[in-house]
Amino acid sequence: MPASLHLLCAGAAQGLVKALEARLLAEAGATLDARFGAVGAMKEALLAGAACDLMVLTDKMIGEMAAAGLLRGDTRAALGRVRTGIALRSGAAWPELGTPEALRAALLAADAVYFPDALRSTAGIHFAAVLRQLGIHDQLEARLRTFPNGATAMRELALHGTPRSIGCTQVTEIKYTPGVELVALLPARFELATTYTAALSATAADPARAARFIAMLTGSDTRALRDAAGFEN
């Protein structure tokens, strides 16, 4: 029976992880028991005692958790940088979004705004701050639709949004969700580019196989997969 690796992973890397599951089984003889979500929720899961061989989180959080002795800092490896973007349902007309003023107008015209957890997710915290900087958070409050992670937010946009609904999350989460399209990055004034990093848990039960999977996630031979998923150098 194949070994099982336990992974706690930011939602931004879910598409890449899923694309490499079959290779992990073929090359390392292991299956993946993966849990995806907001970075804050993944940290909470580890602290609550969830089984974990490796984690993929923001580089900042990986560093903090390594300093606390929860992760092995000597195993850190970056997957790449992910920008934050705006999504619409596939086929919807694309509004002008290149400036803060255009983004503000598009958001005010939207009948619903879909994005991840504004307390524990990287993109959700940032986008809630953008709404406040634009001076429209309270005005839009009844139309805000938040979800535990960006993947769920985009799936709900695809399933229940209208052509006048808008979503915001990490580019990687938009790109691997059927039924939504990446239509723009956040305007330069509000840009958020987040580096995601993998590291072994300090209590990894299978560190050799976990390290092999980190090498798959971050290696030069999977660069094309990361590019397609929305990771940048």
FIMARVO-184072 format. One record per residue (C-alpha): x, y, z; residue in one letter; chain. Coordinates in pm, whole numbers, padded with zeros to 5 digits. Layout:
% FIMARVO-184072
[[X Y Z] 'a' 'A'];
...
//
This chain:
% FIMARVO-184072
[[00000 00000 00000] 'm' 'A'];
[[00144 00343 -00092] 'p' 'A'];
[[00264 00574 00181] 'a' 'A'];
[[00057 00886 00244] 's' 'A'];
[[00202 01235 00270] 'l' 'A'];
[[00014 01492 00478] 'h' 'A'];
[[00015 01840 00327] 'l' 'A'];
[[-00129 02164 00464] 'l' 'A'];
[[-00139 02405 00172] 'c' 'A'];
[[-00243 02757 00079] 'a' 'A'];
[[-00526 02756 -00172] 'g' 'A'];
[[-00310 02949 -00416] 'a' 'A'];
[[-00105 02633 -00482] 'a' 'A'];
[[-00394 02387 -00506] 'q' 'A'];
[[-00395 02362 -00885] 'g' 'A'];
[[-00021 02295 -00900] 'l' 'A'];
[[-00039 02034 -00625] 'v' 'A'];
[[-00324 01852 -00796] 'k' 'A'];
[[-00132 01850 -01124] 'a' 'A'];
[[00158 01667 -00956] 'l' 'A'];
[[-00030 01409 -00751] 'e' 'A'];
[[-00002 01133 -01011] 'a' 'A'];
[[00371 01197 -01051] 'r' 'A'];
[[00420 01173 -00674] 'l' 'A'];
[[00261 00829 -00672] 'l' 'A'];
[[00457 00712 -00976] 'a' 'A'];
[[00798 00840 -00868] 'e' 'A'];
[[00785 00833 -00487] 'a' 'A'];
[[00528 00564 -00420] 'g' 'A'];
[[00314 00799 -00214] 'a' 'A'];
[[-00037 00937 -00222] 't' 'A'];
[[-00126 01283 -00097] 'l' 'A'];
[[-00355 01365 00194] 'd' 'A'];
[[-00385 01736 00126] 'a' 'A'];
[[-00581 02007 00300] 'r' 'A'];
[[-00617 02343 00124] 'f' 'A'];
[[-00732 02677 00255] 'g' 'A'];
[[-00647 03025 00374] 'a' 'A'];
[[-00294 03052 00507] 'v' 'A'];
[[-00419 03150 00852] 'g' 'A'];
[[-00645 02846 00862] 'a' 'A'];
[[-00356 02616 00766] 'm' 'A'];
[[-00141 02756 01046] 'k' 'A'];
[[-00429 02703 01289] 'e' 'A'];
[[-00466 02344 01171] 'a' 'A'];
[[-00101 02268 01241] 'l' 'A'];
[[-00119 02429 01584] 'l' 'A'];
[[-00431 02223 01656] 'a' 'A'];
[[-00237 01904 01592] 'g' 'A'];
[[-00321 01817 01233] 'a' 'A'];
[[-00091 01557 01078] 'a' 'A'];
[[00162 01735 00858] 'c' 'A'];
[[00471 01633 00662] 'd' 'A'];
[[00504 01958 00469] 'l' 'A'];
[[00339 02295 00427] 'm' 'A'];
[[00301 02545 00143] 'v' 'A'];
[[00225 02896 00269] 'l' 'A'];
[[00332 03253 00209] 't' 'A'];
[[00707 03293 00240] 'd' 'A'];
[[00656 03533 00531] 'k' 'A'];
[[00448 03283 00727] 'm' 'A'];
[[00684 02996 00650] 'i' 'A'];
[[00967 03206 00792] 'g' 'A'];
[[00771 03288 01107] 'e' 'A'];
[[00676 02925 01163] 'm' 'A'];
[[01033 02808 01103] 'a' 'A'];
[[01157 03061 01358] 'a' 'A'];
[[00904 02919 01604] 'a' 'A'];
[[01039 02568 01546] 'g' 'A'];
[[00724 02440 01376] 'l' 'A'];
[[00886 02399 01034] 'l' 'A'];
[[01236 02314 00918] 'r' 'A'];
[[01383 02635 00785] 'g' 'A'];
[[01667 02452 00610] 'd' 'A'];
[[01415 02290 00373] 't' 'A'];
[[01249 02612 00249] 'r' 'A'];
[[01200 02631 -00128] 'a' 'A'];
[[01000 02890 -00320] 'a' 'A'];
[[00733 02797 -00574] 'l' 'A'];
[[00718 03152 -00708] 'g' 'A'];
[[00528 03476 -00686] 'r' 'A'];
[[00151 03501 -00737] 'v' 'A'];
[[-00032 03823 -00818] 'r' 'A'];
[[-00386 03910 -00717] 't' 'A'];
[[-00644 03951 -00992] 'g' 'A'];
[[-01001 04030 -01084] 'i' 'A'];
[[-01233 03761 -01220] 'a' 'A'];
[[-01566 03753 -01401] 'l' 'A'];
[[-01785 03464 -01500] 'r' 'A'];
[[-01672 03320 -01834] 's' 'A'];
[[-01827 03510 -02122] 'g' 'A'];
[[-01920 03819 -01922] 'a' 'A'];
[[-01837 04159 -02072] 'a' 'A'];
[[-01507 04295 -01941] 'w' 'A'];
[[-01529 04639 -01777] 'p' 'A'];
[[-01238 04881 -01773] 'e' 'A'];
[[-01027 04795 -01468] 'l' 'A'];
[[-00682 04942 -01527] 'g' 'A'];
[[-00704 05234 -01285] 't' 'A'];
[[-00828 05274 -00926] 'p' 'A'];
[[-01111 05492 -01056] 'e' 'A'];
[[-01219 05231 -01311] 'a' 'A'];
[[-01202 04952 -01053] 'l' 'A'];
[[-01411 05159 -00813] 'r' 'A'];
[[-01676 05221 -01077] 'a' 'A'];
[[-01686 04852 -01178] 'a' 'A'];
[[-01722 04739 -00817] 'l' 'A'];
[[-02001 04986 -00750] 'l' 'A'];
[[-02182 04857 -01060] 'a' 'A'];
[[-02148 04493 -00953] 'a' 'A'];
[[-02445 04312 -00805] 'd' 'A'];
[[-02215 04088 -00596] 'a' 'A'];
[[-01844 04079 -00509] 'v' 'A'];
[[-01685 03738 -00438] 'y' 'A'];
[[-01357 03704 -00248] 'f' 'A'];
[[-01192 03492 00024] 'p' 'A'];
[[-01192 03525 00403] 'd' 'A'];
[[-01105 03883 00496] 'a' 'A'];
[[-00947 03778 00826] 'l' 'A'];
[[-00731 03472 00747] 'r' 'A'];
[[-00658 03468 00372] 's' 'A'];
[[-00385 03670 00203] 't' 'A'];
[[-00596 03795 -00087] 'a' 'A'];
[[-00907 03849 00126] 'g' 'A'];
[[-00731 04065 00383] 'i' 'A'];
[[-00574 04269 00105] 'h' 'A'];
[[-00890 04312 -00101] 'f' 'A'];
[[-01095 04423 00200] 'a' 'A'];
[[-00828 04689 00257] 'a' 'A'];
[[-00853 04793 -00110] 'v' 'A'];
[[-01229 04840 -00074] 'l' 'A'];
[[-01168 05064 00225] 'r' 'A'];
[[-00899 05262 00042] 'q' 'A'];
[[-01147 05314 -00242] 'l' 'A'];
[[-01402 05436 00014] 'g' 'A'];
[[-01668 05183 -00087] 'i' 'A'];
[[-01645 04899 00166] 'h' 'A'];
[[-01949 05004 00368] 'd' 'A'];
[[-02146 05091 00055] 'q' 'A'];
[[-02085 04742 -00085] 'l' 'A'];
[[-02119 04550 00241] 'e' 'A'];
[[-02457 04394 00155] 'a' 'A'];
[[-02315 04274 -00177] 'r' 'A'];
[[-01992 04122 -00041] 'l' 'A'];
[[-01973 03742 -00061] 'r' 'A'];
[[-01681 03599 00137] 't' 'A'];
[[-01576 03233 00156] 'f' 'A'];
[[-01311 03033 00348] 'p' 'A'];
[[-01066 03047 00056] 'n' 'A'];
[[-01024 03186 -00292] 'g' 'A'];
[[-01097 02858 -00466] 'a' 'A'];
[[-01439 02838 -00301] 't' 'A'];
[[-01507 03203 -00376] 'a' 'A'];
[[-01431 03151 -00745] 'm' 'A'];
[[-01635 02831 -00761] 'r' 'A'];
[[-01932 03014 -00609] 'e' 'A'];
[[-01885 03299 -00858] 'l' 'A'];
[[-01896 03046 -01142] 'a' 'A'];
[[-02202 02869 -01003] 'l' 'A'];
[[-02411 03150 -00861] 'h' 'A'];
[[-02271 03478 -00990] 'g' 'A'];
[[-02429 03683 -01267] 't' 'A'];
[[-02265 03863 -01560] 'p' 'A'];
[[-02257 04168 -01328] 'r' 'A'];
[[-02073 03989 -01046] 's' 'A'];
[[-01700 04041 -00982] 'i' 'A'];
[[-01446 03828 -00795] 'g' 'A'];
[[-01102 03893 -00654] 'c' 'A'];
[[-00839 03646 -00536] 't' 'A'];
[[-00496 03508 -00624] 'q' 'A'];
[[-00441 03460 -00998] 'v' 'A'];
[[-00367 03089 -00951] 't' 'A'];
[[-00708 03030 -00793] 'e' 'A'];
[[-00883 03209 -01078] 'i' 'A'];
[[-00692 03022 -01348] 'k' 'A'];
[[-00778 02672 -01231] 'y' 'A'];
[[-01150 02738 -01164] 't' 'A'];
[[-01376 02641 -01457] 'p' 'A'];
[[-01641 02898 -01537] 'g' 'A'];
[[-01446 03211 -01442] 'v' 'A'];
[[-01192 03419 -01631] 'e' 'A'];
[[-00898 03631 -01519] 'l' 'A'];
[[-00977 03973 -01667] 'v' 'A'];
[[-00719 04198 -01500] 'a' 'A'];
[[-00464 04231 -01227] 'l' 'A'];
[[-00533 04478 -00950] 'l' 'A'];
[[-00426 04830 -01055] 'p' 'A'];
[[-00060 04904 -00978] 'a' 'A'];
[[-00151 05119 -00677] 'r' 'A'];
[[-00314 04815 -00513] 'f' 'A'];
[[-00090 04542 -00649] 'e' 'A'];
[[-00031 04240 -00427] 'l' 'A'];
[[00231 03985 -00532] 'a' 'A'];
[[00284 03706 -00282] 't' 'A'];
[[00567 03453 -00279] 't' 'A'];
[[00464 03101 -00181] 'y' 'A'];
[[00715 02865 -00023] 't' 'A'];
[[00724 02500 00081] 'a' 'A'];
[[00895 02355 00387] 'a' 'A'];
[[00901 02033 00585] 'l' 'A'];
[[00719 02011 00915] 's' 'A'];
[[00946 01974 01216] 'a' 'A'];
[[00747 01661 01302] 't' 'A'];
[[00729 01511 00951] 'a' 'A'];
[[00670 01136 00968] 'a' 'A'];
[[00813 01083 00619] 'd' 'A'];
[[01067 01361 00559] 'p' 'A'];
[[01241 01191 00266] 'a' 'A'];
[[00926 01157 00057] 'r' 'A'];
[[00804 01500 00165] 'a' 'A'];
[[01135 01654 00054] 'a' 'A'];
[[01097 01478 -00278] 'r' 'A'];
[[00754 01634 -00327] 'f' 'A'];
[[00895 01978 -00243] 'i' 'A'];
[[01154 01919 -00516] 'a' 'A'];
[[00872 01838 -00760] 'm' 'A'];
[[00679 02152 -00664] 'l' 'A'];
[[00978 02382 -00699] 't' 'A'];
[[01213 02214 -00946] 'g' 'A'];
[[01320 02342 -01289] 's' 'A'];
[[01149 02049 -01463] 'd' 'A'];
[[00808 02168 -01341] 't' 'A'];
[[00867 02534 -01427] 'r' 'A'];
[[00619 02516 -01717] 'a' 'A'];
[[00349 02382 -01485] 'l' 'A'];
[[00407 02669 -01243] 'r' 'A'];
[[00399 02922 -01526] 'd' 'A'];
[[00068 02782 -01651] 'a' 'A'];
[[-00074 02789 -01299] 'a' 'A'];
[[00011 03158 -01254] 'g' 'A'];
[[00336 03146 -01056] 'f' 'A'];
[[00607 03392 -01160] 'e' 'A'];
[[00983 03386 -01100] 'n' 'A'];
//
